């Protein structure tokens, strides 16, 4: 082996990723970040020290062998890198794009102690994209059993659970209420951050594992979770329906025309393709001066979508400061580059009426940060006499979601006081054979956390069904569960034409 | 019950009640089993289509079908009128959505349907009849020629009052006139259920308010997903905000803020008109091209 790498010998600067010019991209829905060129990836892979304690692996919610796949990139063995990634991560092309790496793997990277951390997310995406381009799919040898597994919701949690259960040999059906599978990846995250082609490719991979998708199926109403077990012959069910019941601010003027949830704006634009109106029938609310309330990833998406739909000015209204903003750092940075105007420490108190039932403007107050609250973030307090009005014709609320009530209305699943499904550590619900995970259990979280929950639930489901899980039997719910069982290393290498 | 039987939303029968009102019976055995009075579906005509909510007008477990009665008012409903023929299929049909109407233990019930609400009030009337209640139906139409399902209603109503704007059949006047007549004759009505355009439901709620009769209405605001996710269908009920798709669509008519509902229904009027014009233009073009091709072929 060559000379040992040290922090001094590796490339000091993080390899930048090519991006569309901010002025140009603010007008189109093409992907913002163009991905690494193979040379970029090679250079960035050299920055990994291959340190023995591997903090990045424990920083990853699904425990990807990060140094392992980076090493393969360095050896120009992309297929090998892909094999390592898919041992644990189901959807590298998606996670590389949407994971908040700065709080996970990259946040604890050893290189990051003195330099900028290794761009793990970008490298993951590079491998994921190469796989889609080359048509690689790792279909393991699957020994089928007689179990039927039903999955409610085709979002990240459902997809991850489906993959694991299919690999374990079960007959898996995923039910989706919308007309296309993908859940939040499809309706929520816009094309310029996660192109539909990437979602399609990952869904196609699931189909190759034998997973069936049934769209236009509202579980709870068309048939209940109980019926899935008692009448439809499912041996085990996973509920991953997401939270998705948008919160409104509850201030005067909330119901005026021109006030909508980020979910509505994004669903119309992404899933219903209202941006291509009138070729597509769904109308898209378009504002000249758009105010988006909130500073999470959804808020960033809503702002950047509004810009691309033709808004002249887009404001971000957030009651805390930039430091507390929950969005991925990269998203805030991209939004700033594109010309979004951020108003930190600003809180809306009323929506102003134009006299005809539509929005004319918004009344806000200035805030300052006080003592830390339960979440550890400093509580914003109103500055006396700081009220001011400004003009806006479209107001988007991106202030989080509550539990969707359908599961609670239609099943005997036990809920907690906020309406989320109550589970034990193994993600088992109060109903035998029924497991749940993702936002409907934890409240709004990230794509990768939902995937992690889907996999954890799958491990519990296998144990519930008595499916032997190789060398890593289910042990009650810590990180070890995220690991993959030994049998799954027997991948049959297929290359699909 | 097999899951694979769900797809393919084939139209098995169609009936035209007038030049704007038509009935579609669609095969969906699972939904026919699951549907209950007061629930609705979301329909997409094709891949480019919008998702439109429609109240279920009837369901038949034996035939495995659900029935929708549609008024051609906007782009999608007019395009459906043109394209939805027997043997064709819808691109998407999801449901049944919403909380089923609580068929209460009321002993005497007034079921009121006006305009596009006539069809969806039918399963409620039938539901009440099945519980043994005395059911009085009040249905409103513009004139005699637009009347439909009167026989069907007569079978499940103990009394049926038809109201027409011009008096060509039944009593002359709005459904509120019918309500008035029924209340005068039966002072012991326990419950009123009204479905129709917002202005009509508002009228019904106003008509029953002085008598303090429980009045349920079925709201039909603009929605996208129908599963509680977009919040587009939020309505003001008393001092609370509710989502019609998952908390409703049935609410206490005396608490509904109808003015707010009507303002919000007009949200996309401009864009919807644009969609309709765009579609009509493309239809015209297609016809012209078709005619030219035909005349060219003849030469």
Interface residues (C-beta under 8 A of the other chain):
Chain A: X173 X177 X178 X179 X187 X214 X215 X216 X217 X218 X221 X222 X223 X231 X232 X244 X245 X246 X248 X250 X254 X255 X257 X260 X261 X263 X264 X267 X268 X272 X273 X277 X278 X279 X280 X281 X282 X283 X284 X285 X357 X404 X405 X406 X409
Chain B: X1 X3 X6 X7 X30 X31 X34 X39 X44 X48 X49 X50 X51 X75 X76 X91 X92 X93 X94 X95 X96 X97 X98 X99 X224 X225 X226 X227 X228 X229 X230 X231 X232 X234 X236 X241 X243 X246 X247 X260 X263 X264 X266 X267 X268 X271 X272 X274 X275 X278 X279
